[in-house]
Amino acid sequence: MQKFVREKAVAAPLPLTNVDTDMIIPAQYMKALTRSGLGQHLFQALRFAGDGSERSDFILNQPACRAARILIADRNFGCGSSREHAVWALTDFGIRCIIAPSFGDIFAGNARKNGLLLIRLPDELCARLRDEIALAQYAPIEVDLEAEQIRLASGEAIDFQIDPDDRRILMEGHDDIARTLRHADAIARFEAAL
């Protein structure tokens, strides 16, 4: 899992409530056994018309936001089914952080396990951020997990807090397996004694 300490990147506003995991990655694109390539189907119905052409009005298809690594979303992002593929599609596309008022519980657990930083901020602040990044013509913002701070192009700094364990896991870049393997010697001693 890729470490997350700080990320300076374009942030894309996504003012949609209740973005479910099927909207993030439709079920018909979940046939792959690897994470690679899922990003091309991220927000399939929002990004592409029925004939496969790009929808020019969708934010991630607009030139300023094609390289966005941060999403400023709305309430209940990642609700719905428990598909881990939704997080895989986001990270394969290049999204490293999502800022929103709330997230689906299972989605949040999958995000932590896959190195995707989720920041919860109040509704009004998320709405203001979406407006401000558009007004700043999508100038990069910086998300600093170590300092637990978001720095806007204007110079404004916004503090946030996340669970200390989630913060440590993301900053170390250790998934569940890597954390288990840190105890390999103790596990080996236990197995030998068994």
C-alpha positions in Angstrom: 0.0 0.0 0.0 1.3 3.4 -0.9 2.1 5.7 2.0 0.2 8.9 2.5 2.0 11.7 4.2 1.0 14.7 2.1 -0.4 15.3 -1.3 -0.4 18.5 -3.3 -2.8 18.1 -6.3 -5.8 19.4 -8.1 -9.0 18.8 -6.2 -12.2 18.2 -8.1 -15.6 19.1 -6.7 -18.2 16.4 -6.8 -21.4 17.9 -5.3 -23.5 14.7 -5.3 -25.1 13.1 -2.2 -25.4 9.4 -1.7 -22.7 8.4 -4.3 -23.0 4.6 -4.0 -20.4 2.0 -4.9 -22.3 1.0 -8.0 -22.0 4.6 -9.2 -18.3 4.5 -8.4 -17.7 1.2 -10.3 -20.7 -0.6 -11.9 -20.9 -4.3 -11.3 -20.3 -5.3 -14.9 -16.7 -4.0 -14.6 -15.8 -6.0 -11.5 -14.8 -9.2 -13.4 -11.1 -8.5 -13.0 -9.2 -10.3 -10.3 -6.6 -7.5 -10.0 -6.9 -3.8 -9.1 -5.2 -2.7 -12.3 -7.4 -1.1 -15.0 -10.5 -0.5 -12.8 -9.9 3.2 -12.9 -10.9 3.4 -16.6 -14.5 2.6 -15.5 -14.6 4.9 -12.5 -17.9 6.8 -12.5 -18.7 5.1 -15.8 -22.3 6.4 -16.2 -21.2 9.9 -15.2 -18.1 10.1 -17.3 -19.3 8.4 -20.5 -22.4 8.6 -22.7 -24.1 5.3 -23.9 -22.0 5.4 -27.1 -18.8 5.5 -25.0 -18.0 9.2 -25.7 -16.9 11.4 -22.8 -19.5 13.6 -21.2 -17.8 17.0 -21.3 -19.8 18.4 -18.4 -18.5 15.8 -15.9 -15.8 17.3 -13.7 -13.1 14.6 -14.2 -13.5 15.0 -18.0 -12.7 18.7 -17.9 -9.1 19.6 -18.7 -8.4 21.3 -15.4 -9.5 18.2 -13.4 -8.3 15.3 -15.5 -5.3 14.9 -13.2 -7.3 15.5 -10.0 -6.0 13.4 -7.1 -8.4 14.8 -4.5 -12.2 14.8 -4.5 -14.4 17.2 -2.5 -17.6 15.2 -2.3 -20.9 15.5 -0.5 -22.7 13.5 2.1 -22.8 9.7 2.3 -20.0 9.0 -0.3 -19.4 5.3 -0.9 -22.8 4.1 0.5 -24.3 0.9 -0.8 -22.8 -2.5 -1.3 -19.5 -3.6 0.3 -17.5 -3.9 -2.9 -13.9 -3.1 -2.4 -13.6 -2.6 -6.1 -15.0 0.9 -5.6 -11.9 1.9 -3.7 -9.7 0.1 -6.1 -11.2 2.0 -9.0 -10.6 5.3 -7.3 -7.0 4.6 -6.4 -6.3 3.1 -9.9 -7.6 6.3 -11.4 -5.2 8.2 -9.1 -7.5 9.5 -6.4 -5.5 9.7 -3.1 -8.0 11.6 -0.9 -11.7 12.3 -0.6 -13.1 15.1 1.5 -16.8 14.8 2.4 -19.2 15.2 5.3 -19.7 11.5 5.7 -18.9 8.1 4.1 -20.5 4.7 3.9 -19.1 2.6 6.8 -17.8 -0.4 4.8 -16.4 1.9 2.1 -14.5 3.8 4.8 -13.0 0.5 6.1 -12.0 -0.5 2.6 -10.5 2.9 2.0 -8.2 2.7 5.0 -7.1 -0.8 4.0 -6.1 0.4 0.6 -4.4 3.7 1.3 -7.2 6.1 0.4 -7.4 9.0 2.9 -11.0 10.0 3.8 -11.4 13.3 5.6 -14.7 14.2 7.2 -15.6 17.9 7.3 -18.9 19.6 8.0 -21.4 20.0 5.1 -21.0 23.8 5.0 -17.2 23.6 4.8 -17.3 21.0 2.1 -19.7 23.2 0.1 -17.4 26.2 0.6 -14.3 24.2 -0.5 -16.1 23.0 -3.7 -16.9 26.7 -4.5 -13.4 28.0 -3.6 -11.5 25.5 -5.6 -13.6 26.3 -8.7 -13.1 30.0 -8.1 -9.4 29.4 -7.8 -9.5 27.7 -11.3 -8.6 24.4 -9.7 -5.2 25.5 -8.4 -3.7 22.6 -6.4 -4.4 22.3 -2.7 -2.2 20.4 -0.2 -3.5 17.7 2.1 -1.0 17.2 4.9 -1.8 14.1 6.9 1.1 14.5 9.3 -0.1 18.0 10.3 -3.8 17.1 9.8 -4.2 20.2 7.7 -5.6 21.2 4.3 -3.9 24.1 2.6 -5.7 26.0 0.0 -4.2 28.0 -2.9 -5.3 31.2 -1.1 -3.1 30.3 1.8 -5.9 29.4 4.1 -5.3 26.3 6.3 -8.1 24.1 7.5 -7.5 21.6 10.3 -9.0 18.2 10.3 -8.8 15.1 12.5 -8.9 11.4 11.7 -8.7 8.3 13.8 -5.1 8.1 15.1 -4.8 4.4 14.1 -6.0 5.2 10.5 -3.5 8.1 10.4 -0.6 5.8 11.5 -1.6 3.1 9.0 -1.8 5.5 6.1 1.4 7.3 7.0 3.3 3.9 7.4 1.7 2.5 4.2 1.1 -0.8 5.9 -2.0 -2.9 4.9 -3.4 -5.6 7.1 -0.9 -8.2 5.8 2.1 -5.9 6.3 1.1 -5.1 9.8 0.7 -8.9 10.5 4.1 -9.6 9.0 5.8 -7.2 11.5 5.1 -10.0 14.0 6.5 -12.8 11.9 9.1 -13.8 14.5 6.5 -14.1 17.2 4.2 -16.0 14.9 7.0 -18.4 14.0 7.8 -19.0 17.7 4.1 -19.6 18.5 3.8 -22.1 15.6 7.0 -23.9 16.7 5.7 -24.2 20.2 2.4 -25.6 18.9 
